[in-house]
């Protein structure tokens, strides 16, 4: 008996529970910071490896050497995708892989099996096609959050900047002004913490969607149709009445 896959309840929801004060009292902003910073560092490296593997294998595809390289390029994509799956543990459960099994039946069959697998194509979409949008999302959210944190601690380091020009056109060269900046930054933190956590959740949700097992959007409806309904018992009851009446007539006849 096969079961229809359903949507996983552990997929991060970007806008669920984005309340600033509870977030600031939880470790989630720091996990989100590590997740965003990790992609800013690792994302370009993974993108470069994957793009280089694809370009080299495509350039040599006119020769027999290109076939093993296509297998290697698929392996590079899967390895990079596995790194991204593990990183989602910072903001939620890690993403499980969902690749088709490959039977050892020759080079051509191996190439076809790997590159006809929708999971490999989704890896390519996440790691290469969506690299720039995801990087921009993470960089903007990370800069907003880290800048706010730096301004919250502004009284501790404003004096290290020559001429008090740490805030551009605003000249802050004394402690009262630095404390005022801290008060404003604390208010801004209520917004930027939501931006950082929301961006990390959105990124992780995209990773779940593209790098995880495929889900059936009609799974709930199919399961409802497969289960016995409330009228199933009532439909069986009339079928049992003739048997009861026949038994009564046989007893009366005897």
Buried (B, 14 or more C-beta within 10 A) or exposed (E): EEEEEEEBEEBBBBEEEBEBEEBBEEEBBEBBBEBBBBBBEBBEEBBEBBBEBBEBBEEBBEEEEBBBBBBEBBEBBBBBBBEBBEBBEBBBBBBEBBBEEBEEEEEEEBBBBBBEBEBBEBBBEBBBEBBEEBBEBBBBBBBBBBEBBEBBEBBEEBBEEEEBEBBEEEEBBEEEBBEEBBEEBEEBBBEBBBBBBBBBBBBBBBBBBBBBEEBEEEBEEEEEEEEEEEEEEEEEEEEEEEEEEEEEEEEEEE
